[in-house]
């Protein structure tokens, strides 16, 4: 059965071009178009598409507002089109918070210059998010309750607590964890890898950590170079730990999360120094979870707690294998709480997961596990 798509954009050229690209795929059917957010809501209710492609800047109602209404009234996977700028990153992250599943760069030049590549990318994204776990009724949200401060003396943190902005949360009670609570261990590093659905998932996990979280953290999120700085700034405002985009020469320290910069690779040495390397064109992902996990395995042996969150593909599996061989710990997000159960599934199927947890439990378990 063909995937039914609603195309929403105020540009007639872009609307027609996206419709043509999608319609050329016999497994995709464009069932309608809309020129603004209000029309998008009406068409979504009337046509019940499997996927909606959505522009942000439109008359009458912008794309983010439309996504919020659609998620409340007829939850449907949404693919946002975004400009590759800092402002475009901020808007895209807002759209993901509102309930959009994924995004693609909106670049007219690429459509004209590389039509085959654009077609392949767009159709793959549509098929992937049509299978996503995003038909959730209601996105009226509050952030998860902050985790209590953890420390060997059991004292509460004295660092100022930053206010947490609303973070998308599932309206139903979270599924129970598939694994028992973790054992405490003096980990030297927490490494978290993710892709599609990751921006919201990372917010949910990291906002549960106290300011005095005892282990350094590295984050690997598949994301364009133009987006990672804005994403790190967003996380830093939401969380009580500090978050920044990693730079070459940064030092790991407790209570700091370093986000791998888009378009590059991040490695860690045994002294706790971060190395940022050019993105290798032979690698599909820049940054790549396998690269960072592999360097952590080499540098820290059995003292790494790694977590693989929602995302398509299998990035992180081979890095997790190296971590397991060195005696480190690997967790995977459970299928029920994933937007895309790809990367965690690869970990589970390879028998690499020491524990499988619901997204809502991972932050709490990180606090419990790290001493």
Secondary structure by P-SEA (a helix, b strand, c coil): ccbbbbbbcccaaaaaaaaaaaaaccccccccccccaaaaaaaaaaccccbbbbbcccccccaaaaaaaaaacbbbbbbbbbcccaaaaaaaaaaaaacccccccccaaaaaccaaaaaaaaaaaaaaaaacccccccccccccccccccccccccccccccccccccccccccccccccbbbbccccbbbbbbccccaaaaaaaaaaccccccbbbbbbcccccccaaaaaaaaaaaccbbbccccccccccccbbbbccccbbbbbcccbbbbbbcccccccccccaaaaaaaaaaccccccbbbbcccccccaaaaaaaaaaabbbbbbbcccccccccaaaaaaaaccccccccccaaaaaaaaccc
